[in-house]
Amino acid sequence: MARRKIENRNIRKIQRSSGMYYISIPVEIMREFKWKEKQKVVVKKHGKSKVVIEDWKE
């Protein structure tokens, strides 16, 4: 897979698999937040067209 240009790095496509939708998160963001694979997160709708992803707190 070819790398995207710097100005297009955060443009992603919504994909579907087995009835679920997913979006890949750039590795730079994963490293910045120190998130790991299979970590639990909370997804919230914010306004009409925004989604907020937060770390899950027990």
mmCIF file of the N, C-alpha and C atoms, coordinates in Angstrom:
data_MODEL
# 
_entry.id   MODEL 
# 
loop_
_atom_site.group_PDB 
_atom_site.id 
_atom_site.type_symbol 
_atom_site.label_atom_id 
_atom_site.label_alt_id 
_atom_site.label_comp_id 
_atom_site.label_asym_id 
_atom_site.label_entity_id 
_atom_site.label_seq_id 
_atom_site.pdbx_PDB_ins_code 
_atom_site.Cartn_x 
_atom_site.Cartn_y 
_atom_site.Cartn_z 
_atom_site.occupancy 
_atom_site.B_iso_or_equiv 
_atom_site.pdbx_formal_charge 
_atom_site.auth_seq_id 
_atom_site.auth_comp_id 
_atom_site.auth_asym_id 
_atom_site.auth_atom_id 
_atom_site.pdbx_PDB_model_num 
ATOM 1   N N  . MET A 1 1  ? 0.837   -1.166 0.000  1.00 0.00 ? 1  MET A N  1 
ATOM 2   C CA . MET A 1 1  ? 0.000   0.000  0.000  1.00 0.00 ? 1  MET A CA 1 
ATOM 3   C C  . MET A 1 1  ? 0.890   1.240  0.000  1.00 0.00 ? 1  MET A C  1 
ATOM 4   N N  . ALA A 1 2  ? 0.630   2.142  -0.877 1.00 0.00 ? 2  ALA A N  1 
ATOM 5   C CA . ALA A 1 2  ? 1.433   3.357  -1.002 1.00 0.00 ? 2  ALA A CA 1 
ATOM 6   C C  . ALA A 1 2  ? 1.114   4.332  0.125  1.00 0.00 ? 2  ALA A C  1 
ATOM 7   N N  . ARG A 1 3  ? 2.111   5.104  0.515  1.00 0.00 ? 3  ARG A N  1 
ATOM 8   C CA . ARG A 1 3  ? 1.900   6.119  1.559  1.00 0.00 ? 3  ARG A CA 1 
ATOM 9   C C  . ARG A 1 3  ? 1.216   7.333  0.973  1.00 0.00 ? 3  ARG A C  1 
ATOM 10  N N  . ARG A 1 4  ? 0.385   7.960  1.773  1.00 0.00 ? 4  ARG A N  1 
ATOM 11  C CA . ARG A 1 4  ? -0.309  9.170  1.342  1.00 0.00 ? 4  ARG A CA 1 
ATOM 12  C C  . ARG A 1 4  ? 0.610   10.372 1.477  1.00 0.00 ? 4  ARG A C  1 
ATOM 13  N N  . LYS A 1 5  ? 0.304   11.408 0.710  1.00 0.00 ? 5  LYS A N  1 
ATOM 14  C CA . LYS A 1 5  ? 1.029   12.659 0.845  1.00 0.00 ? 5  LYS A CA 1 
ATOM 15  C C  . LYS A 1 5  ? 0.708   13.263 2.204  1.00 0.00 ? 5  LYS A C  1 
ATOM 16  N N  . ILE A 1 6  ? 1.595   14.096 2.717  1.00 0.00 ? 6  ILE A N  1 
ATOM 17  C CA . ILE A 1 6  ? 1.433   14.666 4.051  1.00 0.00 ? 6  ILE A CA 1 
ATOM 18  C C  . ILE A 1 6  ? 0.098   15.389 4.197  1.00 0.00 ? 6  ILE A C  1 
ATOM 19  N N  . GLU A 1 7  ? -0.313  16.161 3.211  1.00 0.00 ? 7  GLU A N  1 
ATOM 20  C CA . GLU A 1 7  ? -1.568  16.915 3.337  1.00 0.00 ? 7  GLU A CA 1 
ATOM 21  C C  . GLU A 1 7  ? -2.798  16.011 3.310  1.00 0.00 ? 7  GLU A C  1 
ATOM 22  N N  . ASN A 1 8  ? -2.672  14.771 2.852  1.00 0.00 ? 8  ASN A N  1 
ATOM 23  C CA . ASN A 1 8  ? -3.805  13.830 2.780  1.00 0.00 ? 8  ASN A CA 1 
ATOM 24  C C  . ASN A 1 8  ? -3.707  12.709 3.812  1.00 0.00 ? 8  ASN A C  1 
ATOM 25  N N  . ARG A 1 9  ? -2.805  12.827 4.759  1.00 0.00 ? 9  ARG A N  1 
ATOM 26  C CA . ARG A 1 9  ? -2.531  11.736 5.698  1.00 0.00 ? 9  ARG A CA 1 
ATOM 27  C C  . ARG A 1 9  ? -3.751  11.349 6.531  1.00 0.00 ? 9  ARG A C  1 
ATOM 28  N N  . ASN A 1 10 ? -4.576  12.307 6.911  1.00 0.00 ? 10 ASN A N  1 
ATOM 29  C CA . ASN A 1 10 ? -5.712  12.013 7.794  1.00 0.00 ? 10 ASN A CA 1 
ATOM 30  C C  . ASN A 1 10 ? -7.016  11.767 7.051  1.00 0.00 ? 10 ASN A C  1 
ATOM 31  N N  . ILE A 1 11 ? -6.982  11.651 5.740  1.00 0.00 ? 11 ILE A N  1 
ATOM 32  C CA . ILE A 1 11 ? -8.178  11.317 4.971  1.00 0.00 ? 11 ILE A CA 1 
ATOM 33  C C  . ILE A 1 11 ? -8.313  9.797  4.957  1.00 0.00 ? 11 ILE A C  1 
ATOM 34  N N  . ARG A 1 12 ? -9.445  9.303  5.438  1.00 0.00 ? 12 ARG A N  1 
ATOM 35  C CA . ARG A 1 12 ? -9.684  7.863  5.547  1.00 0.00 ? 12 ARG A CA 1 
ATOM 36  C C  . ARG A 1 12 ? -11.016 7.500  4.919  1.00 0.00 ? 12 ARG A C  1 
ATOM 37  N N  . LYS A 1 13 ? -11.177 6.238  4.564  1.00 0.00 ? 13 LYS A N  1 
ATOM 38  C CA . LYS A 1 13 ? -12.435 5.739  4.024  1.00 0.00 ? 13 LYS A CA 1 
ATOM 39  C C  . LYS A 1 13 ? -13.135 4.893  5.073  1.00 0.00 ? 13 LYS A C  1 
ATOM 40  N N  . ILE A 1 14 ? -14.460 4.949  5.066  1.00 0.00 ? 14 ILE A N  1 
ATOM 41  C CA . ILE A 1 14 ? -15.255 4.082  5.925  1.00 0.00 ? 14 ILE A CA 1 
ATOM 42  C C  . ILE A 1 14 ? -15.370 2.741  5.206  1.00 0.00 ? 14 ILE A C  1 
ATOM 43  N N  . GLN A 1 15 ? -15.076 1.662  5.920  1.00 0.00 ? 15 GLN A N  1 
ATOM 44  C CA . GLN A 1 15 ? -15.126 0.329  5.332  1.00 0.00 ? 15 GLN A CA 1 
ATOM 45  C C  . GLN A 1 15 ? -16.119 -0.522 6.105  1.00 0.00 ? 15 GLN A C  1 
ATOM 46  N N  . ARG A 1 16 ? -16.595 -1.575 5.460  1.00 0.00 ? 16 ARG A N  1 
ATOM 47  C CA . ARG A 1 16 ? -17.577 -2.453 6.081  1.00 0.00 ? 16 ARG A CA 1 
ATOM 48  C C  . ARG A 1 16 ? -17.093 -3.892 6.007  1.00 0.00 ? 16 ARG A C  1 
ATOM 49  N N  . SER A 1 17 ? -17.296 -4.609 7.113  1.00 0.00 ? 17 SER A N  1 
ATOM 50  C CA . SER A 1 17 ? -16.932 -6.014 7.167  1.00 0.00 ? 17 SER A CA 1 
ATOM 51  C C  . SER A 1 17 ? -17.871 -6.713 8.138  1.00 0.00 ? 17 SER A C  1 
ATOM 52  N N  . SER A 1 18 ? -18.513 -7.754 7.705  1.00 0.00 ? 18 SER A N  1 
ATOM 53  C CA . SER A 1 18 ? -19.417 -8.558 8.535  1.00 0.00 ? 18 SER A CA 1 
ATOM 54  C C  . SER A 1 18 ? -20.476 -7.719 9.242  1.00 0.00 ? 18 SER A C  1 
ATOM 55  N N  . GLY A 1 19 ? -21.055 -6.759 8.539  1.00 0.00 ? 19 GLY A N  1 
ATOM 56  C CA . GLY A 1 19 ? -22.128 -5.957 9.091  1.00 0.00 ? 19 GLY A CA 1 
ATOM 57  C C  . GLY A 1 19 ? -21.683 -4.844 10.018 1.00 0.00 ? 19 GLY A C  1 
ATOM 58  N N  . MET A 1 20 ? -20.363 -4.659 10.187 1.00 0.00 ? 20 MET A N  1 
ATOM 59  C CA . MET A 1 20 ? -19.849 -3.588 11.037 1.00 0.00 ? 20 MET A CA 1 
ATOM 60  C C  . MET A 1 20 ? -19.049 -2.613 10.175 1.00 0.00 ? 20 MET A C  1 
ATOM 61  N N  . TYR A 1 21 ? -19.028 -1.363 10.593 1.00 0.00 ? 21 TYR A N  1 
ATOM 62  C CA . TYR A 1 21 ? -18.255 -0.345 9.889  1.00 0.00 ? 21 TYR A CA 1 
ATOM 63  C C  . TYR A 1 21 ? -17.004 -0.035 10.688 1.00 0.00 ? 21 TYR A C  1 
ATOM 64  N N  . TYR A 1 22 ? -15.922 0.291  9.988  1.00 0.00 ? 22 TYR A N  1 
ATOM 65  C CA . TYR A 1 22 ? -14.701 0.664  10.686 1.00 0.00 ? 22 TYR A CA 1 
ATOM 66  C C  . TYR A 1 22 ? -13.889 1.661  9.881  1.00 0.00 ? 22 TYR A C  1 
ATOM 67  N N  . ILE A 1 23 ? -13.053 2.397  10.603 1.00 0.00 ? 23 ILE A N  1 
ATOM 68  C CA . ILE A 1 23 ? -12.154 3.384  10.024 1.00 0.00 ? 23 ILE A CA 1 
ATOM 69  C C  . ILE A 1 23 ? -10.790 3.143  10.642 1.00 0.00 ? 23 ILE A C  1 
ATOM 70  N N  . SER A 1 24 ? -9.757  3.115  9.840  1.00 0.00 ? 24 SER A N  1 
ATOM 71  C CA . SER A 1 24 ? -8.418  2.962  10.401 1.00 0.00 ? 24 SER A CA 1 
ATOM 72  C C  . SER A 1 24 ? -7.954  4.291  10.979 1.00 0.00 ? 24 SER A C  1 
ATOM 73  N N  . ILE A 1 25 ? -7.224  4.210  12.082 1.00 0.00 ? 25 ILE A N  1 
ATOM 74  C CA . ILE A 1 25 ? -6.704  5.398  12.757 1.00 0.00 ? 25 ILE A CA 1 
ATOM 75  C C  . ILE A 1 25 ? -5.217  5.501  12.439 1.00 0.00 ? 25 ILE A C  1 
ATOM 76  N N  . PRO A 1 26 ? -4.745  6.685  12.075 1.00 0.00 ? 26 PRO A N  1 
ATOM 77  C CA . PRO A 1 26 ? -3.324  6.827  11.753 1.00 0.00 ? 26 PRO A CA 1 
ATOM 78  C C  . PRO A 1 26 ? -2.423  6.406  12.921 1.00 0.00 ? 26 PRO A C  1 
ATOM 79  N N  . VAL A 1 27 ? -1.325  5.767  12.613 1.00 0.00 ? 27 VAL A N  1 
ATOM 80  C CA . VAL A 1 27 ? -0.411  5.265  13.637 1.00 0.00 ? 27 VAL A CA 1 
ATOM 81  C C  . VAL A 1 27 ? 0.138   6.400  14.496 1.00 0.00 ? 27 VAL A C  1 
ATOM 82  N N  . GLU A 1 28 ? 0.277   7.589  13.942 1.00 0.00 ? 28 GLU A N  1 
ATOM 83  C CA . GLU A 1 28 ? 0.780   8.722  14.729 1.00 0.00 ? 28 GLU A CA 1 
ATOM 84  C C  . GLU A 1 28 ? -0.177  9.055  15.881 1.00 0.00 ? 28 GLU A C  1 
ATOM 85  N N  . ILE A 1 29 ? -1.471  8.969  15.616 1.00 0.00 ? 29 ILE A N  1 
ATOM 86  C CA . ILE A 1 29 ? -2.469  9.242  16.650 1.00 0.00 ? 29 ILE A CA 1 
ATOM 87  C C  . ILE A 1 29 ? -2.444  8.142  17.709 1.00 0.00 ? 29 ILE A C  1 
ATOM 88  N N  . MET A 1 30 ? -2.339  6.904  17.287 1.00 0.00 ? 30 MET A N  1 
ATOM 89  C CA . MET A 1 30 ? -2.266  5.783  18.234 1.00 0.00 ? 30 MET A CA 1 
ATOM 90  C C  . MET A 1 30 ? -1.069  5.951  19.163 1.00 0.00 ? 30 MET A C  1 
ATOM 91  N N  . ARG A 1 31 ? 0.059   6.338  18.613 1.00 0.00 ? 31 ARG A N  1 
ATOM 92  C CA . ARG A 1 31 ? 1.262   6.533  19.437 1.00 0.00 ? 31 ARG A CA 1 
ATOM 93  C C  . ARG A 1 31 ? 1.130   7.732  20.363 1.00 0.00 ? 31 ARG A C  1 
ATOM 94  N N  . GLU A 1 32 ? 0.542   8.815  19.870 1.00 0.00 ? 32 GLU A N  1 
ATOM 95  C CA . GLU A 1 32 ? 0.385   10.034 20.673 1.00 0.00 ? 32 GLU A CA 1 
ATOM 96  C C  . GLU A 1 32 ? -0.473  9.779  21.906 1.00 0.00 ? 32 GLU A C  1 
ATOM 97  N N  . PHE A 1 33 ? -1.575  9.037  21.744 1.00 0.00 ? 33 PHE A N  1 
ATOM 98  C CA . PHE A 1 33 ? -2.467  8.742  22.859 1.00 0.00 ? 33 PHE A CA 1 
ATOM 99  C C  . PHE A 1 33 ? -2.057  7.493  23.631 1.00 0.00 ? 33 PHE A C  1 
ATOM 100 N N  . LYS A 1 34 ? -1.030  6.811  23.141 1.00 0.00 ? 34 LYS A N  1 
ATOM 101 C CA . LYS A 1 34 ? -0.524  5.576  23.763 1.00 0.00 ? 34 LYS A CA 1 
ATOM 102 C C  . LYS A 1 34 ? -1.612  4.504  23.832 1.00 0.00 ? 34 LYS A C  1 
ATOM 103 N N  . TRP A 1 35 ? -2.415  4.416  22.768 1.00 0.00 ? 35 TRP A N  1 
ATOM 104 C CA . TRP A 1 35 ? -3.446  3.397  22.670 1.00 0.00 ? 35 TRP A CA 1 
ATOM 105 C C  . TRP A 1 35 ? -2.830  2.109  22.150 1.00 0.00 ? 35 TRP A C  1 
ATOM 106 N N  . LYS A 1 36 ? -3.389  0.990  22.552 1.00 0.00 ? 36 LYS A N  1 
ATOM 107 C CA . LYS A 1 36 ? -2.911  -0.329 22.150 1.00 0.00 ? 36 LYS A CA 1 
ATOM 108 C C  . LYS A 1 36 ? -3.997  -1.059 21.368 1.00 0.00 ? 36 LYS A C  1 
ATOM 109 N N  . GLU A 1 37 ? -3.599  -2.081 20.676 1.00 0.00 ? 37 GLU A N  1 
ATOM 110 C CA . GLU A 1 37 ? -4.547  -2.921 19.952 1.00 0.00 ? 37 GLU A CA 1 
ATOM 111 C C  . GLU A 1 37 ? -5.514  -3.561 20.958 1.00 0.00 ? 37 GLU A C  1 
ATOM 112 N N  . LYS A 1 38 ? -6.782  -3.622 20.605 1.00 0.00 ? 38 LYS A N  1 
ATOM 113 C CA . LYS A 1 38 ? -7.871  -4.200 21.407 1.00 0.00 ? 38 LYS A CA 1 
ATOM 114 C C  . LYS A 1 38 ? -8.181  -3.413 22.673 1.00 0.00 ? 38 LYS A C  1 
ATOM 115 N N  . GLN A 1 39 ? -7.672  -2.189 22.792 1.00 0.00 ? 39 GLN A N  1 
ATOM 116 C CA . GLN A 1 39 ? -7.994  -1.344 23.933 1.00 0.00 ? 39 GLN A CA 1 
ATOM 117 C C  . GLN A 1 39 ? -9.438  -0.883 23.817 1.00 0.00 ? 39 GLN A C  1 
ATOM 118 N N  . LYS A 1 40 ? -10.136 -0.792 24.931 1.00 0.00 ? 40 LYS A N  1 
ATOM 119 C CA . LYS A 1 40 ? -11.522 -0.343 24.925 1.00 0.00 ? 40 LYS A CA 1 
ATOM 120 C C  . LYS A 1 40 ? -11.571 1.172  24.815 1.00 0.00 ? 40 LYS A C  1 
ATOM 121 N N  . VAL A 1 41 ? -12.453 1.666  23.962 1.00 0.00 ? 41 VAL A N  1 
ATOM 122 C CA . VAL A 1 41 ? -12.675 3.097  23.798 1.00 0.00 ? 41 VAL A CA 1 
ATOM 123 C C  . VAL A 1 41 ? -14.178 3.354  23.767 1.00 0.00 ? 41 VAL A C  1 
ATOM 124 N N  . VAL A 1 42 ? -14.552 4.609  24.005 1.00 0.00 ? 42 VAL A N  1 
ATOM 125 C CA . VAL A 1 42 ? -15.949 5.029  23.971 1.00 0.00 ? 42 VAL A CA 1 
ATOM 126 C C  . VAL A 1 42 ? -16.139 5.896  22.738 1.00 0.00 ? 42 VAL A C  1 
ATOM 127 N N  . VAL A 1 43 ? -17.176 5.611  21.948 1.00 0.00 ? 43 VAL A N  1 
ATOM 128 C CA . VAL A 1 43 ? -17.482 6.385  20.746 1.00 0.00 ? 43 VAL A CA 1 
ATOM 129 C C  . VAL A 1 43 ? -18.783 7.137  21.007 1.00 0.00 ? 43 VAL A C  1 
ATOM 130 N N  . LYS A 1 44 ? -18.735 8.473  20.856 1.00 0.00 ? 44 LYS A N  1 
ATOM 131 C CA . LYS A 1 44 ? -19.899 9.307  21.110 1.00 0.00 ? 44 LYS A CA 1 
ATOM 132 C C  . LYS A 1 44 ? -20.201 10.169 19.888 1.00 0.00 ? 44 LYS A C  1 
ATOM 133 N N  . LYS A 1 45 ? -21.482 10.394 19.655 1.00 0.00 ? 45 LYS A N  1 
ATOM 134 C CA . LYS A 1 45 ? -21.916 11.316 18.615 1.00 0.00 ? 45 LYS A CA 1 
ATOM 135 C C  . LYS A 1 45 ? -21.886 12.716 19.195 1.00 0.00 ? 45 LYS A C  1 
ATOM 136 N N  . HIS A 1 46 ? -21.318 13.664 18.465 1.00 0.00 ? 46 HIS A N  1 
ATOM 137 C CA . HIS A 1 46 ? -21.206 15.047 18.930 1.00 0.00 ? 46 HIS A CA 1 
ATOM 138 C C  . HIS A 1 46 ? -21.708 15.954 17.818 1.00 0.00 ? 46 HIS A C  1 
ATOM 139 N N  . GLY A 1 47 ? -22.892 16.493 17.980 1.00 0.00 ? 47 GLY A N  1 
ATOM 140 C CA . GLY A 1 47 ? -23.481 17.317 16.938 1.00 0.00 ? 47 GLY A CA 1 
ATOM 141 C C  . GLY A 1 47 ? -24.050 16.452 15.825 1.00 0.00 ? 47 GLY A C  1 
ATOM 142 N N  . LYS A 1 48 ? -24.180 17.044 14.626 1.00 0.00 ? 48 LYS A N  1 
ATOM 143 C CA . LYS A 1 48 ? -24.781 16.316 13.502 1.00 0.00 ? 48 LYS A CA 1 
ATOM 144 C C  . LYS A 1 48 ? -23.788 15.462 12.724 1.00 0.00 ? 48 LYS A C  1 
ATOM 145 N N  . SER A 1 49 ? -22.526 15.866 12.675 1.00 0.00 ? 49 SER A N  1 
ATOM 146 C CA . SER A 1 49 ? -21.602 15.130 11.809 1.00 0.00 ? 49 SER A CA 1 
ATOM 147 C C  . SER A 1 49 ? -20.233 14.900 12.438 1.00 0.00 ? 49 SER A C  1 
ATOM 148 N N  . LYS A 1 50 ? -20.167 14.831 13.768 1.00 0.00 ? 50 LYS A N  1 
ATOM 149 C CA . LYS A 1 50 ? -18.888 14.595 14.427 1.00 0.00 ? 50 LYS A CA 1 
ATOM 150 C C  . LYS A 1 50 ? -18.978 13.395 15.344 1.00 0.00 ? 50 LYS A C  1 
ATOM 151 N N  . VAL A 1 51 ? -17.864 12.700 15.457 1.00 0.00 ? 51 VAL A N  1 
ATOM 152 C CA . VAL A 1 51 ? -17.747 11.549 16.331 1.00 0.00 ? 51 VAL A CA 1 
ATOM 153 C C  . VAL A 1 51 ? -16.541 11.789 17.238 1.00 0.00 ? 51 VAL A C  1 
ATOM 154 N N  . VAL A 1 52 ? -16.704 11.509 18.522 1.00 0.00 ? 52 VAL A N  1 
ATOM 155 C CA . VAL A 1 52 ? -15.621 11.665 19.487 1.00 0.00 ? 52 VAL A CA 1 
ATOM 156 C C  . VAL A 1 52 ? -15.250 10.275 19.996 1.00 0.00 ? 52 VAL A C  1 
ATOM 157 N N  . ILE A 1 53 ? -13.950 9.966  19.984 1.00 0.00 ? 53 ILE A N  1 
ATOM 158 C CA . ILE A 1 53 ? -13.450 8.691  20.491 1.00 0.00 ? 53 ILE A CA 1 
ATOM 159 C C  . ILE A 1 53 ? -12.613 8.991  21.726 1.00 0.00 ? 53 ILE A C  1 
ATOM 160 N N  . GLU A 1 54 ? -12.997 8.393  22.856 1.00 0.00 ? 54 GLU A N  1 
ATOM 161 C CA . GLU A 1 54 ? -12.298 8.622  24.117 1.00 0.00 ? 54 GLU A CA 1 
ATOM 162 C C  . GLU A 1 54 ? -11.874 7.296  24.730 1.00 0.00 ? 54 GLU A C  1 
ATOM 163 N N  . ASP A 1 55 ? -10.845 7.356  25.539 1.00 0.00 ? 55 ASP A N  1 
ATOM 164 C CA . ASP A 1 55 ? -10.398 6.178  26.264 1.00 0.00 ? 55 ASP A CA 1 
ATOM 165 C C  . ASP A 1 55 ? -11.506 5.741  27.226 1.00 0.00 ? 55 ASP A C  1 
ATOM 166 N N  . TRP A 1 56 ? -11.702 4.447  27.369 1.00 0.00 ? 56 TRP A N  1 
ATOM 167 C CA . TRP A 1 56 ? -12.732 3.898  28.244 1.00 0.00 ? 56 TRP A CA 1 
ATOM 168 C C  . TRP A 1 56 ? -12.226 3.905  29.678 1.00 0.00 ? 56 TRP A C  1 
ATOM 169 N N  . LYS A 1 57 ? -13.001 4.483  30.574 1.00 0.00 ? 57 LYS A N  1 
ATOM 170 C CA . LYS A 1 57 ? -12.668 4.517  31.991 1.00 0.00 ? 57 LYS A CA 1 
ATOM 171 C C  . LYS A 1 57 ? -13.557 3.540  32.731 1.00 0.00 ? 57 LYS A C  1 
ATOM 172 N N  . GLU A 1 58 ? -12.980 2.710  33.576 1.00 0.00 ? 58 GLU A N  1 
ATOM 173 C CA . GLU A 1 58 ? -13.766 1.723  34.341 1.00 0.00 ? 58 GLU A CA 1 
ATOM 174 C C  . GLU A 1 58 ? -14.606 2.366  35.383 1.00 0.00 ? 58 GLU A C  1 
# 
